[in-house]
Amino acid sequence: MIPQPPTAGFSAFEIKQALMRGAAGDHGAESGLVLLMAGDWLPELSQADLITVEICLDGCCGDGPVAKLDWAGVHAALQDGRLAGSAGEIAALRVAASLAHGLLVDLGEVAAGLDRRSIGAVQAAIAFATYDPEVRRGIISDAQDTGAAQSPGSV
């Protein structure tokens, strides 16, 4: 039997929902996840056992399972090269870890690594980190309009 990651059996969409439930109310964690989800990191983070899904068997979860991302583990995996991606993807993931877990990043180094796609995602995540509900609603609405908020598929 091949060991399965803690996210086995969940679709990418279900994991995204569970991660957002797990971060609910923590603007930094929510914005880090928004940035993470703009890329295609879920399969790799799942395979690296950096996502944990908590399942409630007695129905106490309310809206569904809750998932947590090990941001310190993400940082360590970035440091030792276990997570691979383009310069823009890696830079965006570093910003996501900084927003979500307070990990320090060199903004000059990060900015130099961002590509066009990553710049927009980083801008949206930073704006999403604000406590201004109008700004947050606008970002969510934009994601729904582009389909970024709905990307079903399996991890």
C-alpha positions in Angstrom: 0.0 0.0 0.0 1.3 3.4 -1.0 1.1 6.0 1.8 -1.4 8.7 1.0 -0.9 12.4 1.8 -3.3 13.8 4.5 -5.3 15.4 1.7 -6.0 12.1 -0.2 -9.6 11.7 -1.2 -10.3 15.5 -1.3 -10.6 17.5 -4.5 -8.5 20.6 -4.9 -11.7 22.7 -4.5 -12.5 21.0 -1.2 -9.0 21.5 0.1 -9.1 25.2 -0.8 -12.4 25.6 1.0 -11.1 23.7 4.0 -7.9 25.8 4.1 -9.9 29.0 4.0 -12.1 27.8 6.8 -9.0 27.0 8.8 -7.7 30.5 8.3 -11.0 32.3 8.8 -10.6 35.6 10.7 -6.8 35.7 10.3 -6.3 38.2 7.6 -2.7 37.4 7.1 -3.3 33.7 6.8 -6.3 34.3 4.5 -4.3 36.6 2.2 -1.4 34.1 2.2 -3.8 31.4 1.0 -5.3 33.7 -1.6 -1.8 34.1 -3.0 -1.0 30.5 -2.7 -4.2 29.5 -4.6 -3.3 31.9 -7.4 -0.6 29.5 -8.3 -0.7 25.7 -8.6 0.9 24.8 -5.3 -1.7 22.5 -3.8 -0.6 19.2 -5.3 3.1 19.8 -4.4 2.2 21.0 -0.9 -0.1 18.0 -0.4 2.6 15.6 -1.6 5.1 17.2 0.9 2.6 16.6 3.7 2.4 20.3 4.5 -1.5 20.3 4.5 -3.4 18.7 7.2 -7.2 18.2 6.9 -9.2 17.8 10.2 -12.3 15.7 9.7 -15.2 15.9 12.1 -17.1 12.6 12.3 -19.7 13.9 14.7 -20.8 16.8 12.5 -19.2 19.5 14.7 -17.4 21.1 11.8 -20.3 23.1 10.7 -19.5 24.1 7.1 -17.1 21.1 6.5 -13.6 20.0 7.2 -10.9 22.4 8.2 -7.4 22.3 6.8 -4.2 23.8 8.0 -1.0 24.6 6.1 2.3 24.2 7.8 3.7 27.6 6.8 7.0 27.0 8.8 7.3 23.8 6.8 6.7 25.7 3.6 9.5 28.1 4.5 11.9 25.2 5.4 11.0 23.4 2.1 11.7 26.6 0.2 15.0 27.1 2.0 16.3 23.6 1.2 14.9 23.4 -2.3 12.2 20.8 -1.8 9.6 23.1 -3.5 10.4 23.9 -7.1 8.9 26.5 -9.4 9.7 29.4 -11.6 11.4 32.5 -10.0 8.0 34.3 -10.0 6.2 31.3 -8.4 8.9 30.9 -5.7 8.8 34.7 -5.0 5.0 34.6 -4.7 5.1 31.6 -2.3 7.7 33.5 -0.1 5.3 36.5 0.1 2.4 34.1 0.9 4.4 32.6 3.8 5.4 36.0 5.0 1.8 37.2 5.0 0.4 34.1 6.6 3.1 33.2 9.1 5.1 36.4 9.6 8.2 34.9 7.9 10.7 37.6 6.8 11.3 38.2 3.2 13.7 40.6 1.4 11.2 42.7 -0.7 14.0 43.7 -3.1 14.9 40.1 -3.8 11.2 39.1 -4.0 10.3 42.0 -6.4 13.2 41.1 -8.7 11.9 37.5 -9.0 8.2 38.4 -9.7 6.9 37.9 -13.2 3.8 39.6 -14.6 1.4 37.0 -13.4 2.9 36.9 -9.9 2.9 40.7 -9.5 -0.9 40.8 -9.9 -1.3 37.9 -7.5 1.0 39.5 -4.9 -0.8 42.8 -5.2 -4.2 41.1 -4.7 -3.0 39.2 -1.7 -1.5 42.3 0.0 -4.8 44.2 -0.6 -6.7 41.2 0.7 -4.7 41.4 3.9 -6.2 44.7 4.7 -9.0 45.0 7.2 -11.1 47.1 4.8 -14.1 44.9 4.0 -14.8 46.8 0.8 -11.4 46.0 -0.6 -11.7 42.4 0.4 -15.2 42.1 -1.2 -13.8 43.6 -4.5 -11.0 41.0 -4.6 -13.4 38.2 -4.0 -15.7 39.5 -6.6 -12.9 39.8 -9.1 -11.8 36.2 -8.4 -15.3 34.9 -9.0 -15.6 36.9 -12.2 -12.4 35.4 -13.6 -13.2 31.9 -12.3 -10.2 31.9 -10.0 -12.4 31.3 -7.0 -13.9 28.1 -8.5 -11.3 25.6 -9.7 -12.6 22.2 -9.0 -10.3 19.3 -9.6 -8.4 16.7 -7.7 -5.1 17.1 -6.0 
